[in-house]
C-alpha cells in the first residue's frame, strides 16, 4: 500500500492525506496494519531528502536514472532501516520481495545490495557523512539532517529572524517539528458543542483554544460531535485566528460577517458558530463548486451562514457591506508540512511569487468589503515572508484607509506570537505552539 501511495504522489502529484484512506480501504487494512502502512507512507515522504542523500552514497547510479518503482522501494527500505523498529533482515527481505512483485526479478539483486549498504550504519552516522559540514554550511546541514529543501530552510530562518551563517537554533527546532507526527486537533462549534464534550469523548483539552481538543489516537468520526457536524477537525492556530477576528471590538453594527475564500470550510464552520452566538450572519464565498459543497456541509449544523459560489477577487458584494471579514488566502502550505509531507518536495521557490498576486487581490477585496470601522483578518498557512509581511507591506504602501491592529493582544493567552510591523502580526509555529505555522494580521478599515 505504501508503494502505491508513493508512486501516486510521484507520478500523479496525488495528495497523500486524501489518497491514504482510500488505499487503506482498498487493501483491507485495519488496526496495526493500517498504522504501519501510514507510518511507512508518511515517514518515507517526510524523510525523503535525508534518505536520498544516504542512497546517493550507497548507490552506484544516479537516483533519477532508476526505474521509479525501484527508487520508491529503496526509499521505503531505507526508512524502515533507519527510522523504524523493523529488523534489518526483514526490511531488506520485504523490499526485495516488493520490487520483484512491482518490477520483476531483474532489479532484486541491486535493491538487496544497496539496502545492505544502508544497513551498515544508523541514521546519525549516515548524516555525519551525507550532510554538509555544519560550520561551513549550517543551512545545508539542517536541510539534509531534517529532510527539507534548502530554500524552505532558508525561508524559515528568515521568518524567525536568524542569520544564515549560524545561530540557527530556532530554525533547527522548526524543521525538526515538521517531522513530528501531529495530533488530530478538533474544534467544537460554539452553541452546538463545547470542549468539555470533546474531552468526555476521549480528547485532551486544547492548550489555548476554548473550543479545541486533541485526539491522540483513533478516528475523529468516532467522536459523536464530529459525526453529527457539531465539531470538526481544525488546527488550533486556525481556530485561534478565527477567534481573534471575533474578539476585536467594533463600534456600530456587527451583524454581517464575510469569509472571502471559505473552502473547504473549517474556519467557516467556527465563524458561523461564533456569528450565530453574536447575533450575526456569515456569508462564505468559494470560487469552486465542489469546494463550496464542502463548505455548505461544514456550516449547515451551525446555521447563520449563506454559501455563495463566487470569485472573491471580483468583489461580488456591495463595497463596505460587512463588519468583519476574513481572507484565509491560498498559499504555498509551508506551514502545514507536518500534515502534508509531500508538499515540501512539490513546492518550488517559483511558486511563491506566482501565488502572490492572488493573495494581494483577495486581501484588497477583503478590505474593500469591510465598512469603515470594520475589521479584516488576513490569514495564511505559511511563514514565508513574501506571503505574510510582504503582502501586508505592499497593501499598506498603496492604501491609507487601513490601520494595523495588535493581533497578538487579541490572543494574549498564547506566548511568542509577535512578529513584524512593530510586533503587531502573529506567527504560530509547530515547535513553539504545536500548531501549523499560521500567520495572522488584523486590520481596521478607516
N, C-alpha and C positions, 0 to 999 in steps of 0.2 A: 504494500500500500504506500509506504514511504517513497519507494522508487517511482510509482505512478504519479505521486504528488510533485516530486522534484522535477520529473520530466515535463509535467504540465506547466509548472512555473517557468522552466527554462524555455520550452518550445512555444507556449501559447500565452505567456505573460499572465497565467492564471493567478488568482488571489488565494493564497494558502488558507486564510481563515474562512473563506467561502467554500472552497473545494474540500477541505478536510472532513467536515461532517458527512458530505456525500460519499466520499471514498470509504470512510469507516462503515457506513451502512452498506455500501456495495460489497465490501469484503466481509460483512457479517462479523465485525469485531465488537467486543464489549469488554468492560472491566479492565483488567490489567493489560490485555492485548491492545485495546484501544488506547490506553495510556502510553504504552510503549511505542505504538505507531505514531502517536502525537509527538513524543519526545524525539524519536528518530527524525521525523519530518522537520519540526521547528528547530531542533538542536542543530541539525545539519545546515539549515538555512542561516541561522544566526552565526555559526562558526565558519561559514564558507570561506571567508577571507583568510583566516588563520589556517584552515585545513589545506587550502590551495597553496599557501606558502610552504607548508610541510611537504605536500605531494610534489611540488616542483623540485624539491631536493631529492626525494625518493624515486622519482620517475625519470627515466632517460628520454622521455619525449615531452614536447610541449603539450600542456593540458588541453589547449584549444584545438589540437590536432586529433584528439581522441574521439572515438565514437561517443555521442552524447550519453548514451546509456552506460557505457563503461566509465565515463567521467563521474556520473552521479553515483554509481555503485562504489567507486573509490572514495568519494566524499562520505557516503553513508558508512562505509567501513572505517574510515578514519575517525568519524565522530564516535563510533562505538569503541574504538581502541583508546581514544584519548580523553573522552569525556563521559563515559558511562561505566557501569559496573559489569558490563558484558565481558566474559573471559576472552583473552586474545585469540585462543584457538577457535572459539565459537564465532567471534566476529569475522575472522578470516574465512572460515569454512562456509558460513552463511553467505558471505559476499561472493565467494567463488561459485556457489550453487546459484545465487541470484543472477550473476552475469551469464552463466550457462543458459538459464531459463530465458533471460531477456534478449541475449545477443547470439548465443551459441557457444560451443566449446572452445573456439579458437582463442579468445582473449582470457580464458580462465587462468592459464599459467602466468600471464602478465599481471593480472589482478592479484593473484596469490603472492608473487614476488614483491610487488610494490607494498602491499599491506604488511608483509612480514618485515620489510624495512621500517615501515611506520611503527610497528610494534616494538622495535628495539629501544625506544625512548618514551618517556612520558611527555605530556603536553608542555610542562615548564621547561624541560630540557630541549625540546624541539624549538620552542620560541626563543630560547637564548641563541640558537643558530639562525633561525629564519627571520627574526625581526631585526630591523636596523639598530645600530648602536644608540642607546638612549641619550648619550651625551652629544653625539654628532647629529642625530636626527630624532629629537624627542617626539615630534608629532608622528613621524613614520613608525617609530617604535610602538606607540599607542595604537595606531591604526591596525597594525598586524596583530599585536597581542590581544586586542579586543574586537578584532574582526569587523572593522568599518572601513569604507573607502576613505582615503586620506582627506578628501575635500570635506567630508562630513566632520571628521575630527577637527579640522581647521575651523569650520563653521561653529562648532560647539565652543571651541576655545575663544573665538571672537565674541560670542554671545555671553560667555562667562567672564569676559574681560581679562583673559590670561594671555601672556606673550607666547608666541610660537617657539621661541628659543629656549624655553624652560619654565619651571614653576607651574606645571600643568596638573596640579592635584585635583582640582575640581573637574577638569576635562576628563581625567582618568576615571573619576568616580561616575561621571555621567555616561561615559562609554561602557563602563562595567555594568551599570544599571540597565542598559539596553539589552544585556544578555541574560538578565534575570527573568524568570517566569512570573508574569504579573498575576495578582489575584483578580478574580472577576469582581467588578465593583457595580453594585446595584443602587438604584435611586427610586425611592418611593414618590409617587405623585401626590403633592400636597392636596389635602381634602379627601383623598381616596385611600391612602395608606400612610404609614409613618415608619421611622427606623425601628421602633420597638417591635413592629410586626416582622420586619426583616430579621431582627435578632432572634425572635421567637422561632423563626423558621430555620435557624442554624447559622445565620450570618454573624460576623463580628461587627460591632458598631464602627462606623467610619470615624476617622480622627477629627475631621473638621466639618464635613457636610452634615447638616442636621437631617437631611433626607437619605443619607447613604448607609451602606453596609457592605462588608467584604465577604464574598463567598469563596472560601479557600478550596473547597472540593465540591464536586457534584455538578448536576445540570441546573442552570438557572431556571429552566422551565418547570423544575420540580418545586420551586418556591411558589406558593399559592398566589401571592400578589402579582408575581411576574406572569404566571399562566393566565390570570384574569385581566391583565393590562393595567393594573393599578401600580405597577412598578416595572422597571426595565433595566437593562444593562446600560450603564453610562459611567464613564470615567469620572472620578471625584473632582478633578480640576474642571471638567466640563460642567459639572453640577455647580461648582462654586462660581464659574463665570456667569452663568445664568442667574444665580443668587445675587451676585454683586450688582447686576443690572437692576434687579427688582428692589434692591436696598437703597439705591440713590434717591434722595428726596427730590421731588419736583413740585414746583408751585403750579397751581391751577389744575385743570382736568387731568385725569390719569386713567382713562378708560380704553385707550386704543394702543395696542402693542403690535409690533411687526417683527417677523423673522424673515429676512430678505433672501436667504438660501437655506431652507429648512431641512433638506434631505440628509440622512434618512429618517430623522425625526427625534433623536434623543433629547436635544436641548428643547425642541418644540414641545415635547411631552411635558417636561418640567415647567417650561414657561407657561403652557396652557393651564397647568395646575396652579401656578403662582398667580396668574392673571385672574383665574376664577375666584381664588380666595381674596383677591384685592378688589373684586367687583369690576374687573376689566375683561376685555376680549382680545385674543391674539389672532392676527392674520399671518399665516405661514405661506410663503411662496417658494416654489421649486420649479426649475426650468424643465425637468424631465418627468414625463408622466409616470413612469414606473417608480421613480423615487417619490413622487407626490403621493402615490398609493401607499407607500411605506409610511409617509408622514400621517396620512389620514388614519391608518391603522393605529399608529402610535398615540395620536392625540384623541382618538374617539372616546375613550373612557373619561377623559378629563372634561370634555365639553369646552365651551367658551373658546372655540378655535375654528376658524374657517381656513381651508386649504385651497390655494389657487395655483394652477399651472401657469407660470409666467417667468420671464427673464428679468431678474431684479435690476440688471443694468439698464433696462429700457424704462424703468420707473412707471410701472403700470398702476399707479396710485396717485391720489391728489397730493401735490407737494405740501409739506408741512402738516400732514394729517395725523401724525402719530406722536404719542407721548413718550414711548420707549421703543427703541429699535435695536435689533442685534444683527450684525453681519458676521456670521461664522463662516469665513470665506474658504473656498477650495485652496489647497496649499500642497506643498511637497510631502507632507506627512512625516517629516523628520522627527516630530515629537512623539510619534506612536510606533517607533521601531521595535519596541518590546512586543507589541501585539501583531505587527506585520513585518516579520523578519526579512522577507524577500525585498521589501521596499528599499532597503539600503543599497542593494545591488541593482535595482531597477532605475532609480533616480540618477540624474547626472547634473553637474553644475549648470548646464544649459537650461534645465527645467525651471530654474529659479526666476530668471528674467522673463521667461516665456509666460509664466503664470502671473507675473507681477501686474500686468495691465488689467487682468480680470479682478485681481484683489483691489486695485485702486478704483476701478469702476464701481465695484459693489460697495466699497466704503463711501465713495462720493454719493452714490444713490441713497445709501442709508442716512447720510447727513441731510440730504435734500428731503427725505421722507419725514424727518423729525420736525416738530413745531418749535418755534422759539421758546427756549426754556426746557425743551425735551432733552432726553439723554440717549446717547448712542454707545453701544458696546462693539468694539472691533475685536474679534477672536480668531485665532488661527492655531492649528495644531503643529506648530513649528517654532523652534527657537532661532531660526536663521534670521540674521539682522535685516537682510533685504526683504523678508516677508513680514517683518514686525516693525521695528523702529524706522526702517527705510520707507515703508508705505505711509506711516503716520507723518514722517518728516516731509515727504512730498506734498501731502494734503495740507499740512499746516503752513507750508510755504506759499500755497496757492490761495488759501482762504483766510478770511479774517472773522468769520462767523462761528468759530469753534474755540472752546476753552477746554484744556485738558484737565480732567478731574483726577483725584488721588485714588486710583483703583485699589492699591493695597490697603488703604484706610477702610474701604468697604469690606475687606476680608481681614480684619485686624487679628483674628484668631489664628491666621496662618503665617508662620515666620518665613523670612528670607525670600520674599517675593519681589522686592523693589528692583527696578532696572530702568535705565533710560529716562530722558525728559525730567531730570531732577528727581528720579526715583518714583515717578507717578505712574509708570507702567508696571504690570505684574507679569512675572515669568515663572511658571511652575517647572519643576524638574523631577525626573524619576528618582535621582539619587538624594534629593532633598525632601521630596514630598510623597514619593511612592505613587505618583500620578504620571500621566502623559505630560510632555513638555509643552503645555498650552500657554499661549500668550494672550493677555487681556489689556485693552486700553478702554477707558471710559471718557466720553466727550460730552460736553454740554453745547447744544446749539444756541448761539447768541441771538 
